[in-house]
Amino acid sequence: MTYLKSWEEFEKAAEKLYMQAPSKARYTMKYVHSKNLLSLKMTDDVVCLQFKTEIAQDVRKIDKFVNNLLRHIVSKEH
Amino acid sequence: MVLLENDSVSVLDEFKLKSFVLPHDGRDRPTPRVGKPPLPESQEHMCLVRAKFRSQKIATVIHQRDVNKFQVAYSSLLKGNLDGLKKLKKPKTKTKAE
């Protein structure tokens, strides 16, 4: 699966994917220091969404997204 | 794989890492075969977080009460350690002000 172009696109799609099947979706983040690259992946083993960035400012957005996701996962209602 | 308490997540600091977030229902064994009694349903929603650096692997389960603590630790970890990324310069806004 190819990388999504923009962060907004990824965020929206990832959220939708999670909402479809909260217990199946998983989220992976990989940081490659030598390539100055941060790559994200959200998948439910059927659909796979990927996003990569080189920009430091994106970390803040990602952080917000992960916090949101964590909160959703541990909250009672799904 | 070592399962750590949330407090020990600061071990992550050492790592340029790959991390992994997955909803977790507290199950630690496979689902029983057909005909066997099913496993009890868990009451609490939890989250499994795993991190990998080369061959070292750590993991933790976040319970509801620990979310805030973990989030603070995780945020500062992200901000502090992903230091190879480029800083994007803001386009100058006051170029034609004068």
Backbone of each chain as nested JSON, in Angstrom:
{
  "chains": [
    {"id": "A", "residues": [
      {"number": 1, "name": "MET", "atoms": {"N": [0.849, -1.202, 0.0], "CA": [0.0, 0.0, 0.0], "C": [0.88, 1.245, 0.0]}},
      {"number": 2, "name": "THR", "atoms": {"N": [0.49, 2.191, -0.772], "CA": [1.318, 3.398, -0.88], "C": [1.113, 4.321, 0.318]}},
      {"number": 3, "name": "TYR", "atoms": {"N": [1.996, 5.285, 0.409], "CA": [1.881, 6.269, 1.482], "C": [0.819, 7.307, 1.147]}},
      {"number": 4, "name": "LEU", "atoms": {"N": [0.107, 7.73, 2.163], "CA": [-0.85, 8.814, 1.946], "C": [-0.088, 10.138, 1.856]}},
      {"number": 5, "name": "LYS", "atoms": {"N": [-0.644, 11.06, 1.105], "CA": [0.071, 12.3, 0.815], "C": [0.146, 13.259, 2.003]}},
      {"number": 6, "name": "SER", "atoms": {"N": [-1.002, 13.492, 2.613], "CA": [-0.998, 14.51, 3.665], "C": [-1.368, 13.913, 5.014]}},
      {"number": 7, "name": "TRP", "atoms": {"N": [-0.956, 14.626, 6.061], "CA": [-1.24, 14.17, 7.424], "C": [-2.742, 14.142, 7.68]}},
      {"number": 8, "name": "GLU", "atoms": {"N": [-3.436, 15.163, 7.206], "CA": [-4.881, 15.256, 7.428], "C": [-5.582, 14.02, 6.868]}},
      {"number": 9, "name": "GLU", "atoms": {"N": [-5.136, 13.662, 5.667], "CA": [-5.715, 12.499, 4.996], "C": [-5.51, 11.241, 5.835]}},
      {"number": 10, "name": "PHE", "atoms": {"N": [-4.275, 11.087, 6.309], "CA": [-3.938, 9.904, 7.107], "C": [-4.743, 9.869, 8.396]}},
      {"number": 11, "name": "GLU", "atoms": {"N": [-4.81, 10.998, 9.051], "CA": [-5.489, 11.078, 10.344], "C": [-6.954, 10.67, 10.199]}},
      {"number": 12, "name": "LYS", "atoms": {"N": [-7.58, 11.217, 9.175], "CA": [-8.987, 10.955, 8.933], "C": [-9.22, 9.468, 8.641]}},
      {"number": 13, "name": "ALA", "atoms": {"N": [-8.4, 8.944, 7.733], "CA": [-8.561, 7.551, 7.32], "C": [-8.283, 6.599, 8.475]}},
      {"number": 14, "name": "ALA", "atoms": {"N": [-7.258, 6.93, 9.267], "CA": [-6.876, 6.074, 10.389], "C": [-7.984, 6.035, 11.426]}},
      {"number": 15, "name": "GLU", "atoms": {"N": [-8.568, 7.193, 11.668], "CA": [-9.644, 7.279, 12.638], "C": [-10.829, 6.421, 12.198]}},
      {"number": 16, "name": "LYS", "atoms": {"N": [-11.121, 6.52, 10.909], "CA": [-12.237, 5.768, 10.353], "C": [-11.973, 4.261, 10.47]}},
      {"number": 17, "name": "LEU", "atoms": {"N": [-10.736, 3.886, 10.157], "CA": [-10.349, 2.479, 10.216], "C": [-10.503, 1.941, 11.622]}},
      {"number": 18, "name": "TYR", "atoms": {"N": [-10.063, 2.75, 12.596], "CA": [-10.158, 2.324, 13.985], "C": [-11.609, 2.176, 14.413]}},
      {"number": 19, "name": "MET", "atoms": {"N": [-12.436, 3.136, 13.996], "CA": [-13.841, 3.115, 14.393], "C": [-14.576, 1.89, 13.838]}},
      {"number": 20, "name": "GLN", "atoms": {"N": [-14.155, 1.454, 12.663], "CA": [-14.791, 0.29, 12.048], "C": [-14.601, -0.967, 12.899]}},
      {"number": 21, "name": "ALA", "atoms": {"N": [-13.365, -1.182, 13.335], "CA": [-13.065, -2.389, 14.1], "C": [-12.037, -2.074, 15.178]}},
      {"number": 22, "name": "PRO", "atoms": {"N": [-12.51, -1.505, 16.303], "CA": [-11.571, -1.066, 17.337], "C": [-10.655, -2.165, 17.864]}},
      {"number": 23, "name": "SER", "atoms": {"N": [-11.137, -3.402, 17.896], "CA": [-10.294, -4.435, 18.501], "C": [-9.282, -5.008, 17.519]}},
      {"number": 24, "name": "LYS", "atoms": {"N": [-9.433, -4.7, 16.244], "CA": [-8.511, -5.26, 15.267], "C": [-7.423, -4.284, 14.856]}},
      {"number": 25, "name": "ALA", "atoms": {"N": [-7.768, -3.01, 14.882], "CA": [-6.825, -2.023, 14.359], "C": [-5.602, -1.884, 15.251]}},
      {"number": 26, "name": "ARG", "atoms": {"N": [-4.453, -1.778, 14.634], "CA": [-3.249, -1.489, 15.4], "C": [-2.452, -0.394, 14.696]}},
      {"number": 27, "name": "TYR", "atoms": {"N": [-1.621, 0.242, 15.5], "CA": [-0.927, 1.418, 15.009], "C": [0.563, 1.248, 15.256]}},
      {"number": 28, "name": "THR", "atoms": {"N": [1.364, 1.505, 14.268], "CA": [2.805, 1.328, 14.4], "C": [3.535, 2.596, 14.012]}},
      {"number": 29, "name": "MET", "atoms": {"N": [4.572, 2.905, 14.761], "CA": [5.394, 4.049, 14.413], "C": [6.851, 3.606, 14.342]}},
      {"number": 30, "name": "LYS", "atoms": {"N": [7.526, 4.032, 13.284], "CA": [8.923, 3.648, 13.157], "C": [9.754, 4.888, 12.893]}},
      {"number": 31, "name": "TYR", "atoms": {"N": [10.813, 5.022, 13.638], "CA": [11.69, 6.183, 13.487], "C": [13.057, 5.735, 13.009]}},
      {"number": 32, "name": "VAL", "atoms": {"N": [13.513, 6.292, 11.895], "CA": [14.831, 5.942, 11.369], "C": [15.715, 7.167, 11.466]}},
      {"number": 33, "name": "HIS", "atoms": {"N": [16.614, 7.143, 12.407], "CA": [17.43, 8.333, 12.66], "C": [18.358, 8.644, 11.5]}},
      {"number": 34, "name": "SER", "atoms": {"N": [18.923, 7.602, 10.913], "CA": [19.91, 7.83, 9.856], "C": [19.29, 8.428, 8.604]}},
      {"number": 35, "name": "LYS", "atoms": {"N": [18.003, 8.156, 8.406], "CA": [17.335, 8.721, 7.228], "C": [16.463, 9.918, 7.582]}},
      {"number": 36, "name": "ASN", "atoms": {"N": [16.483, 10.312, 8.846], "CA": [15.632, 11.401, 9.312], "C": [14.176, 11.166, 8.921]}},
      {"number": 37, "name": "LEU", "atoms": {"N": [13.7, 10.025, 9.23], "CA": [12.385, 9.648, 8.745], "C": [11.526, 9.083, 9.87]}},
      {"number": 38, "name": "LEU", "atoms": {"N": [10.275, 9.486, 9.857], "CA": [9.309, 8.916, 10.791], "C": [8.18, 8.342, 9.969]}},
      {"number": 39, "name": "SER", "atoms": {"N": [7.931, 7.049, 10.124], "CA": [6.85, 6.49, 9.325], "C": [5.783, 5.863, 10.217]}},
      {"number": 40, "name": "LEU", "atoms": {"N": [4.546, 6.082, 9.843], "CA": [3.424, 5.629, 10.641], "C": [2.596, 4.633, 9.855]}},
      {"number": 41, "name": "LYS", "atoms": {"N": [1.985, 3.728, 10.562], "CA": [1.15, 2.761, 9.888], "C": [-0.066, 2.447, 10.753]}},
      {"number": 42, "name": "MET", "atoms": {"N": [-1.204, 2.342, 10.119], "CA": [-2.416, 1.928, 10.822], "C": [-3.045, 0.822, 9.985]}},
      {"number": 43, "name": "THR", "atoms": {"N": [-3.28, -0.314, 10.608], "CA": [-3.815, -1.423, 9.826], "C": [-4.769, -2.296, 10.628]}},
      {"number": 44, "name": "ASP", "atoms": {"N": [-5.696, -2.921, 9.934], "CA": [-6.534, -3.937, 10.575], "C": [-6.35, -5.277, 9.858]}},
      {"number": 45, "name": "ASP", "atoms": {"N": [-5.216, -5.448, 9.24], "CA": [-4.851, -6.658, 8.499], "C": [-5.625, -6.818, 7.191]}},
      {"number": 46, "name": "VAL", "atoms": {"N": [-6.476, -5.869, 6.867], "CA": [-7.138, -5.879, 5.561], "C": [-6.736, -4.623, 4.809]}},
      {"number": 47, "name": "VAL", "atoms": {"N": [-6.998, -3.507, 5.452], "CA": [-6.594, -2.233, 4.885], "C": [-5.335, -1.771, 5.614]}},
      {"number": 48, "name": "CYS", "atoms": {"N": [-4.436, -1.157, 4.875], "CA": [-3.207, -0.672, 5.489], "C": [-2.964, 0.773, 5.082]}},
      {"number": 49, "name": "LEU", "atoms": {"N": [-2.892, 1.644, 6.078], "CA": [-2.652, 3.057, 5.795], "C": [-1.261, 3.426, 6.253]}},
      {"number": 50, "name": "GLN", "atoms": {"N": [-0.533, 4.142, 5.407], "CA": [0.82, 4.523, 5.797], "C": [1.046, 6.006, 5.568]}},
      {"number": 51, "name": "PHE", "atoms": {"N": [1.926, 6.546, 6.371], "CA": [2.264, 7.955, 6.223], "C": [3.702, 8.133, 6.672]}},
      {"number": 52, "name": "LYS", "atoms": {"N": [4.454, 8.952, 5.933], "CA": [5.808, 9.222, 6.413], "C": [6.094, 10.712, 6.382]}},
      {"number": 53, "name": "THR", "atoms": {"N": [6.961, 11.128, 7.281], "CA": [7.269, 12.549, 7.359], "C": [8.731, 12.76, 7.721]}},
      {"number": 54, "name": "GLU", "atoms": {"N": [9.227, 13.932, 7.37], "CA": [10.588, 14.302, 7.77], "C": [10.572, 15.576, 8.595]}},
      {"number": 55, "name": "ILE", "atoms": {"N": [9.39, 16.066, 8.854], "CA": [9.283, 17.392, 9.46], "C": [9.021, 17.298, 10.951]}},
      {"number": 56, "name": "ALA", "atoms": {"N": [9.816, 18.031, 11.71], "CA": [9.739, 17.957, 13.168], "C": [8.389, 18.423, 13.696]}},
      {"number": 57, "name": "GLN", "atoms": {"N": [7.801, 19.404, 13.025], "CA": [6.533, 19.944, 13.514], "C": [5.399, 18.915, 13.48]}},
      {"number": 58, "name": "ASP", "atoms": {"N": [5.537, 17.94, 12.616], "CA": [4.497, 16.915, 12.517], "C": [4.418, 16.06, 13.77]}},
      {"number": 59, "name": "VAL", "atoms": {"N": [5.524, 16.01, 14.51], "CA": [5.544, 15.183, 15.717], "C": [4.453, 15.61, 16.683]}},
      {"number": 60, "name": "ARG", "atoms": {"N": [4.221, 16.923, 16.732], "CA": [3.186, 17.421, 17.641], "C": [1.807, 16.898, 17.26]}},
      {"number": 61, "name": "LYS", "atoms": {"N": [1.543, 16.935, 15.961], "CA": [0.25, 16.444, 15.485], "C": [0.117, 14.955, 15.769]}},
      {"number": 62, "name": "ILE", "atoms": {"N": [1.207, 14.232, 15.524], "CA": [1.2, 12.786, 15.733], "C": [0.969, 12.47, 17.202]}},
      {"number": 63, "name": "ASP", "atoms": {"N": [1.631, 13.235, 18.039], "CA": [1.503, 13.048, 19.476], "C": [0.043, 13.204, 19.904]}},
      {"number": 64, "name": "LYS", "atoms": {"N": [-0.577, 14.23, 19.371], "CA": [-1.977, 14.502, 19.68], "C": [-2.853, 13.325, 19.235]}},
      {"number": 65, "name": "PHE", "atoms": {"N": [-2.566, 12.863, 18.046], "CA": [-3.33, 11.75, 17.477], "C": [-3.185, 10.49, 18.323]}},
      {"number": 66, "name": "VAL", "atoms": {"N": [-1.951, 10.193, 18.734], "CA": [-1.707, 8.979, 19.526], "C": [-2.39, 9.071, 20.88]}},
      {"number": 67, "name": "ASN", "atoms": {"N": [-2.316, 10.257, 21.478], "CA": [-2.982, 10.445, 22.759], "C": [-4.479, 10.194, 22.646]}},
      {"number": 68, "name": "ASN", "atoms": {"N": [-5.031, 10.739, 21.57], "CA": [-6.442, 10.564, 21.302], "C": [-6.793, 9.089, 21.154]}},
      {"number": 69, "name": "LEU", "atoms": {"N": [-5.946, 8.406, 20.4], "CA": [-6.146, 6.987, 20.118], "C": [-6.091, 6.163, 21.4]}},
      {"number": 70, "name": "LEU", "atoms": {"N": [-5.062, 6.435, 22.205], "CA": [-4.9, 5.723, 23.477], "C": [-6.137, 5.899, 24.346]}},
      {"number": 71, "name": "ARG", "atoms": {"N": [-6.591, 7.133, 24.406], "CA": [-7.737, 7.467, 25.232], "C": [-8.973, 6.677, 24.772]}},
      {"number": 72, "name": "HIS", "atoms": {"N": [-9.117, 6.599, 23.455], "CA": [-10.228, 5.858, 22.883], "C": [-10.15, 4.382, 23.246]}},
      {"number": 73, "name": "ILE", "atoms": {"N": [-8.944, 3.839, 23.117], "CA": [-8.759, 2.407, 23.332], "C": [-9.123, 2.015, 24.75]}},
      {"number": 74, "name": "VAL", "atoms": {"N": [-8.686, 2.798, 25.725], "CA": [-8.931, 2.403, 27.105], "C": [-10.286, 2.862, 27.63]}},
      {"number": 75, "name": "SER", "atoms": {"N": [-10.967, 3.701, 26.865], "CA": [-12.263, 4.166, 27.37], "C": [-13.281, 3.037, 27.296]}},
      {"number": 76, "name": "LYS", "atoms": {"N": [-14.295, 3.149, 28.082], "CA": [-15.265, 2.067, 28.231], "C": [-16.007, 1.725, 26.941]}},
      {"number": 77, "name": "GLU", "atoms": {"N": [-16.641, 2.729, 26.371], "CA": [-17.512, 2.433, 25.237], "C": [-16.732, 2.411, 23.925]}},
      {"number": 78, "name": "HIS", "atoms": {"N": [-17.138, 1.514, 23.052], "CA": [-16.486, 1.452, 21.746], "C": [-17.515, 1.713, 20.662]}}
    ]},
    {"id": "B", "residues": [
      {"number": 1, "name": "MET", "atoms": {"N": [10.035, -11.563, 25.301], "CA": [9.625, -10.167, 25.464], "C": [9.329, -9.888, 26.923]}},
      {"number": 2, "name": "VAL", "atoms": {"N": [9.787, -8.767, 27.383], "CA": [9.618, -8.422, 28.786], "C": [8.41, -7.516, 28.949]}},
      {"number": 3, "name": "LEU", "atoms": {"N": [7.529, -7.869, 29.84], "CA": [6.374, -7.028, 30.114], "C": [6.678, -6.166, 31.323]}},
      {"number": 4, "name": "LEU", "atoms": {"N": [6.681, -4.859, 31.119], "CA": [7.066, -3.956, 32.192], "C": [5.855, -3.258, 32.779]}},
      {"number": 5, "name": "GLU", "atoms": {"N": [6.036, -2.75, 33.996], "CA": [5.023, -1.855, 34.565], "C": [5.11, -0.525, 33.827]}},
      {"number": 6, "name": "ASN", "atoms": {"N": [4.045, 0.241, 33.894], "CA": [4.048, 1.54, 33.203], "C": [5.168, 2.455, 33.668]}},
      {"number": 7, "name": "ASP", "atoms": {"N": [5.502, 2.339, 34.935], "CA": [6.538, 3.213, 35.483], "C": [7.86, 3.035, 34.763]}},
      {"number": 8, "name": "SER", "atoms": {"N": [8.088, 1.825, 34.325], "CA": [9.377, 1.517, 33.728], "C": [9.455, 1.948, 32.28]}},
      {"number": 9, "name": "VAL", "atoms": {"N": [8.385, 2.597, 31.816], "CA": [8.367, 2.967, 30.412], "C": [9.465, 3.959, 30.09]}},
      {"number": 10, "name": "SER", "atoms": {"N": [9.961, 4.625, 31.121], "CA": [11.052, 5.559, 30.874], "C": [12.281, 4.847, 30.323]}},
      {"number": 11, "name": "VAL", "atoms": {"N": [12.275, 3.541, 30.421], "CA": [13.338, 2.757, 29.784], "C": [13.378, 3.051, 28.294]}},
      {"number": 12, "name": "LEU", "atoms": {"N": [12.191, 3.4, 27.776], "CA": [12.077, 3.74, 26.363], "C": [13.04, 4.849, 25.961]}},
      {"number": 13, "name": "ASP", "atoms": {"N": [13.39, 5.699, 26.913], "CA": [14.255, 6.841, 26.625], "C": [15.496, 6.452, 25.853]}},
      {"number": 14, "name": "GLU", "atoms": {"N": [15.968, 5.273, 26.159], "CA": [17.223, 4.831, 25.579], "C": [17.105, 4.612, 24.077]}},
      {"number": 15, "name": "PHE", "atoms": {"N": [15.889, 4.544, 23.612], "CA": [15.695, 3.902, 22.326], "C": [15.459, 4.856, 21.181]}},
      {"number": 16, "name": "LYS", "atoms": {"N": [16.049, 4.556, 20.054], "CA": [15.543, 5.079, 18.797], "C": [14.683, 3.945, 18.288]}},
      {"number": 17, "name": "LEU", "atoms": {"N": [13.397, 4.124, 18.312], "CA": [12.609, 2.922, 18.407], "C": [11.539, 2.733, 17.351]}},
      {"number": 18, "name": "LYS", "atoms": {"N": [11.012, 1.561, 17.381], "CA": [9.8, 1.266, 16.655], "C": [8.766, 0.945, 17.709]}},
      {"number": 19, "name": "SER", "atoms": {"N": [7.628, 1.595, 17.66], "CA": [6.65, 1.317, 18.696], "C": [5.309, 0.961, 18.091]}},
      {"number": 20, "name": "PHE", "atoms": {"N": [4.455, 0.481, 18.92], "CA": [3.349, -0.322, 18.455], "C": [2.213, -0.196, 19.452]}},
      {"number": 21, "name": "VAL", "atoms": {"N": [1.036, 0.171, 18.993], "CA": [-0.095, 0.353, 19.902], "C": [-1.25, -0.532, 19.48]}},
      {"number": 22, "name": "LEU", "atoms": {"N": [-1.783, -1.287, 20.401], "CA": [-2.837, -2.239, 20.064], "C": [-3.846, -2.325, 21.204]}},
      {"number": 23, "name": "PRO", "atoms": {"N": [-5.144, -2.277, 20.888], "CA": [-6.128, -2.489, 21.946], "C": [-5.945, -3.876, 22.542]}},
      {"number": 24, "name": "HIS", "atoms": {"N": [-6.181, -3.983, 23.821], "CA": [-5.829, -5.21, 24.509], "C": [-6.934, -5.537, 25.491]}},
      {"number": 25, "name": "ASP", "atoms": {"N": [-7.41, -6.789, 25.472], "CA": [-8.487, -7.123, 26.402], "C": [-7.996, -7.924, 27.594]}},
      {"number": 26, "name": "GLY", "atoms": {"N": [-6.706, -8.016, 27.775], "CA": [-6.172, -8.681, 28.943], "C": [-6.006, -10.173, 28.768]}},
      {"number": 27, "name": "ARG", "atoms": {"N": [-6.334, -10.668, 27.594], "CA": [-6.178, -12.086, 27.337], "C": [-4.697, -12.436, 27.256]}},
      {"number": 28, "name": "ASP", "atoms": {"N": [-4.295, -13.535, 27.898], "CA": [-2.896, -13.927, 27.795], "C": [-2.778, -15.371, 27.339]}},
      {"number": 29, "name": "ARG", "atoms": {"N": [-3.852, -15.897, 26.737], "CA": [-3.806, -17.272, 26.245], "C": [-4.695, -17.37, 25.018]}},
      {"number": 30, "name": "PRO", "atoms": {"N": [-4.504, -18.417, 24.224], "CA": [-5.275, -18.52, 22.996], "C": [-6.759, -18.768, 23.261]}},
      {"number": 31, "name": "THR", "atoms": {"N": [-7.589, -18.473, 22.248], "CA": [-9.014, -18.749, 22.408], "C": [-9.233, -20.255, 22.408]}},
      {"number": 32, "name": "PRO", "atoms": {"N": [-10.105, -20.754, 23.283], "CA": [-10.312, -22.196, 23.403], "C": [-10.932, -22.799, 22.143]}},
      {"number": 33, "name": "ARG", "atoms": {"N": [-10.725, -24.083, 21.959], "CA": [-11.328, -24.753, 20.808], "C": [-12.843, -24.835, 20.949]}},
      {"number": 34, "name": "VAL", "atoms": {"N": [-13.493, -25.216, 19.871], "CA": [-14.946, -25.369, 19.91], "C": [-15.302, -26.479, 20.9]}},
      {"number": 35, "name": "GLY", "atoms": {"N": [-16.284, -26.218, 21.727], "CA": [-16.692, -27.239, 22.682], "C": [-16.12, -27.02, 24.064]}},
      {"number": 36, "name": "LYS", "atoms": {"N": [-15.039, -26.234, 24.134], "CA": [-14.469, -25.936, 25.453], "C": [-15.152, -24.693, 26.005]}},
      {"number": 37, "name": "PRO", "atoms": {"N": [-15.141, -24.561, 27.323], "CA": [-15.753, -23.355, 27.891], "C": [-14.994, -22.094, 27.437]}},
      {"number": 38, "name": "PRO", "atoms": {"N": [-15.73, -21.039, 27.06], "CA": [-15.049, -19.821, 26.598], "C": [-14.365, -19.088, 27.735]}},
      {"number": 39, "name": "LEU", "atoms": {"N": [-13.392, -18.27, 27.387], "CA": [-12.693, -17.485, 28.394], "C": [-13.628, -16.41, 28.948]}},
      {"number": 40, "name": "PRO", "atoms": {"N": [-13.433, -16.05, 30.199], "CA": [-14.26, -14.98, 30.751], "C": [-13.986, -13.655, 30.041]}},
      {"number": 41, "name": "GLU", "atoms": {"N": [-15.036, -12.887, 29.812], "CA": [-14.891, -11.576, 29.177], "C": [-14.214, -10.634, 30.159]}},
      {"number": 42, "name": "SER", "atoms": {"N": [-13.316, -9.817, 29.661], "CA": [-12.671, -8.873, 30.561], "C": [-13.543, -7.633, 30.733]}},
      {"number": 43, "name": "GLN", "atoms": {"N": [-13.447, -7.05, 31.895], "CA": [-14.303, -5.91, 32.216], "C": [-13.682, -4.594, 31.78]}},
      {"number": 44, "name": "GLU", "atoms": {"N": [-12.359, -4.564, 31.755], "CA": [-11.685, -3.296, 31.552], "C": [-11.038, -3.264, 30.172]}},
      {"number": 45, "name": "HIS", "atoms": {"N": [-11.083, -2.114, 29.537], "CA": [-10.365, -1.969, 28.274], "C": [-8.936, -1.559, 28.571]}},
      {"number": 46, "name": "MET", "atoms": {"N": [-8.021, -2.198, 27.9], "CA": [-6.609, -1.891, 28.127], "C": [-5.918, -1.685, 26.801]}},
      {"number": 47, "name": "CYS", "atoms": {"N": [-4.69, -1.254, 26.858], "CA": [-3.95, -1.017, 25.629], "C": [-2.556, -1.608, 25.759]}},
      {"number": 48, "name": "LEU", "atoms": {"N": [-2.179, -2.358, 24.754], "CA": [-0.85, -2.962, 24.751], "C": [0.092, -2.107, 23.923]}},
      {"number": 49, "name": "VAL", "atoms": {"N": [1.197, -1.725, 24.498], "CA": [2.192, -0.943, 23.774], "C": [3.494, -1.718, 23.753]}},
      {"number": 50, "name": "ARG", "atoms": {"N": [4.034, -1.881, 22.586], "CA": [5.304, -2.584, 22.467], "C": [6.312, -1.682, 21.781]}},
      {"number": 51, "name": "ALA", "atoms": {"N": [7.564, -1.846, 22.148], "CA": [8.606, -1.069, 21.49], "C": [9.784, -1.981, 21.208]}},
      {"number": 52, "name": "LYS", "atoms": {"N": [10.461, -1.655, 20.111], "CA": [11.554, -2.517, 19.681], "C": [12.742, -1.66, 19.295]}},
      {"number": 53, "name": "PHE", "atoms": {"N": [13.889, -2.025, 19.727], "CA": [15.115, -1.392, 19.252], "C": [16.11, -2.49, 18.925]}},
      {"number": 54, "name": "ARG", "atoms": {"N": [16.455, -2.623, 17.651], "CA": [17.24, -3.77, 17.209], "C": [16.633, -5.055, 17.756]}},
      {"number": 55, "name": "SER", "atoms": {"N": [17.361, -5.771, 18.606], "CA": [16.77, -7.028, 19.069], "C": [16.126, -6.908, 20.438]}},
      {"number": 56, "name": "GLN", "atoms": {"N": [16.225, -5.69, 21.022], "CA": [15.616, -5.541, 22.34], "C": [14.141, -5.215, 22.202]}},
      {"number": 57, "name": "LYS", "atoms": {"N": [13.346, -5.892, 22.991], "CA": [11.917, -5.628, 22.923], "C": [11.362, -5.419, 24.313]}},
      {"number": 58, "name": "ILE", "atoms": {"N": [10.495, -4.44, 24.44], "CA": [9.794, -4.261, 25.702], "C": [8.313, -4.061, 25.411]}},
      {"number": 59, "name": "ALA", "atoms": {"N": [7.51, -4.272, 26.414], "CA": [6.078, -4.101, 26.221], "C": [5.441, -3.718, 27.539]}},
      {"number": 60, "name": "THR", "atoms": {"N": [4.322, -3.054, 27.449], "CA": [3.581, -2.733, 28.659], "C": [2.089, -2.729, 28.362]}},
      {"number": 61, "name": "VAL", "atoms": {"N": [1.315, -2.984, 29.391], "CA": [-0.133, -2.896, 29.25], "C": [-0.605, -1.686, 30.032]}},
      {"number": 62, "name": "ILE", "atoms": {"N": [-1.335, -0.822, 29.35], "CA": [-1.799, 0.392, 30.007], "C": [-3.23, 0.202, 30.474]}},
      {"number": 63, "name": "HIS", "atoms": {"N": [-3.427, 0.364, 31.761], "CA": [-4.773, 0.288, 32.305], "C": [-5.383, 1.675, 32.283]}},
      {"number": 64, "name": "GLN", "atoms": {"N": [-6.687, 1.689, 32.494], "CA": [-7.397, 2.949, 32.398], "C": [-6.822, 4.014, 33.328]}},
      {"number": 65, "name": "ARG", "atoms": {"N": [-6.487, 3.596, 34.532], "CA": [-6.041, 4.589, 35.517], "C": [-4.662, 5.155, 35.185]}},
      {"number": 66, "name": "ASP", "atoms": {"N": [-3.918, 4.456, 34.341], "CA": [-2.538, 4.878, 34.073], "C": [-2.39, 5.689, 32.804]}},
      {"number": 67, "name": "VAL", "atoms": {"N": [-3.501, 5.921, 32.113], "CA": [-3.404, 6.56, 30.806], "C": [-2.69, 7.902, 30.867]}},
      {"number": 68, "name": "ASN", "atoms": {"N": [-3.124, 8.741, 31.799], "CA": [-2.561, 10.084, 31.856], "C": [-1.065, 10.066, 32.085]}},
      {"number": 69, "name": "LYS", "atoms": {"N": [-0.666, 9.215, 33.024], "CA": [0.755, 9.122, 33.353], "C": [1.554, 8.688, 32.134]}},
      {"number": 70, "name": "PHE", "atoms": {"N": [1.017, 7.694, 31.437], "CA": [1.723, 7.181, 30.272], "C": [1.797, 8.232, 29.172]}},
      {"number": 71, "name": "GLN", "atoms": {"N": [0.709, 8.947, 29.006], "CA": [0.683, 9.941, 27.942], "C": [1.73, 11.018, 28.143]}},
      {"number": 72, "name": "VAL", "atoms": {"N": [1.859, 11.463, 29.379], "CA": [2.858, 12.483, 29.672], "C": [4.249, 11.962, 29.339]}},
      {"number": 73, "name": "ALA", "atoms": {"N": [4.515, 10.726, 29.808], "CA": [5.833, 10.136, 29.569], "C": [6.09, 9.941, 28.081]}},
      {"number": 74, "name": "TYR", "atoms": {"N": [5.066, 9.493, 27.385], "CA": [5.214, 9.185, 25.962], "C": [5.415, 10.452, 25.14]}},
      {"number": 75, "name": "SER", "atoms": {"N": [4.656, 11.49, 25.497], "CA": [4.792, 12.758, 24.782], "C": [6.201, 13.317, 24.903]}},
      {"number": 76, "name": "SER", "atoms": {"N": [6.693, 13.307, 26.133], "CA": [8.018, 13.888, 26.323], "C": [9.076, 13.032, 25.647]}},
      {"number": 77, "name": "LEU", "atoms": {"N": [8.809, 11.74, 25.595], "CA": [9.73, 10.844, 24.892], "C": [9.778, 11.182, 23.404]}},
      {"number": 78, "name": "LEU", "atoms": {"N": [8.616, 11.377, 22.828], "CA": [8.56, 11.704, 21.399], "C": [9.273, 13.018, 21.126]}},
      {"number": 79, "name": "LYS", "atoms": {"N": [8.918, 14.017, 21.925], "CA": [9.477, 15.344, 21.672], "C": [10.982, 15.366, 21.898]}},
      {"number": 80, "name": "GLY", "atoms": {"N": [11.413, 14.606, 22.879], "CA": [12.822, 14.654, 23.225], "C": [13.721, 13.839, 22.317]}},
      {"number": 81, "name": "ASN", "atoms": {"N": [13.174, 12.802, 21.728], "CA": [14.065, 11.853, 21.075], "C": [14.009, 11.8, 19.561]}},
      {"number": 82, "name": "LEU", "atoms": {"N": [12.936, 12.301, 18.977], "CA": [12.892, 12.287, 17.515], "C": [13.609, 13.54, 17.017]}},
      {"number": 83, "name": "ASP", "atoms": {"N": [14.902, 13.588, 17.228], "CA": [15.61, 14.846, 17.0], "C": [16.306, 14.906, 15.645]}},
      {"number": 84, "name": "GLY", "atoms": {"N": [16.074, 13.915, 14.817], "CA": [16.725, 13.942, 13.508], "C": [15.885, 14.599, 12.439]}},
      {"number": 85, "name": "LEU", "atoms": {"N": [14.663, 14.959, 12.806], "CA": [13.76, 15.482, 11.787], "C": [14.053, 16.946, 11.48]}},
      {"number": 86, "name": "LYS", "atoms": {"N": [13.681, 17.338, 10.272], "CA": [13.949, 18.721, 9.837], "C": [13.002, 19.694, 10.491]}},
      {"number": 87, "name": "LYS", "atoms": {"N": [13.544, 20.86, 10.812], "CA": [12.669, 21.932, 11.29], "C": [12.212, 22.721, 10.078]}},
      {"number": 88, "name": "LEU", "atoms": {"N": [10.921, 22.775, 9.888], "CA": [10.396, 23.519, 8.751], "C": [10.348, 24.989, 9.124]}},
      {"number": 89, "name": "LYS", "atoms": {"N": [10.947, 25.829, 8.264], "CA": [10.922, 27.26, 8.587], "C": [9.601, 27.869, 8.158]}},
      {"number": 90, "name": "LYS", "atoms": {"N": [9.105, 28.722, 9.012], "CA": [7.861, 29.403, 8.654], "C": [8.136, 30.422, 7.554]}},
      {"number": 91, "name": "PRO", "atoms": {"N": [7.252, 30.522, 6.583], "CA": [7.435, 31.563, 5.57], "C": [7.307, 32.933, 6.219]}},
      {"number": 92, "name": "LYS", "atoms": {"N": [8.196, 33.841, 5.829], "CA": [8.19, 35.163, 6.466], "C": [6.94, 35.931, 6.068]}},
      {"number": 93, "name": "THR", "atoms": {"N": [6.279, 36.431, 7.071], "CA": [4.996, 37.096, 6.796], "C": [5.132, 38.607, 6.629]}},
      {"number": 94, "name": "LYS", "atoms": {"N": [6.192, 39.151, 7.203], "CA": [6.265, 40.627, 7.195], "C": [7.233, 41.159, 6.129]}},
      {"number": 95, "name": "THR", "atoms": {"N": [7.323, 40.424, 5.022], "CA": [8.29, 40.831, 3.99], "C": [7.951, 42.186, 3.354]}},
      {"number": 96, "name": "LYS", "atoms": {"N": [6.674, 42.366, 3.064], "CA": [6.319, 43.611, 2.384], "C": [5.536, 44.555, 3.293]}},
      {"number": 97, "name": "ALA", "atoms": {"N": [5.906, 44.532, 4.551], "CA": [5.202, 45.385, 5.494], "C": [5.6, 46.836, 5.342]}},
      {"number": 98, "name": "GLU", "atoms": {"N": [6.833, 47.042, 4.897], "CA": [7.295, 48.44, 4.831], "C": [7.313, 48.965, 3.407]}}
    ]}
  ]
}
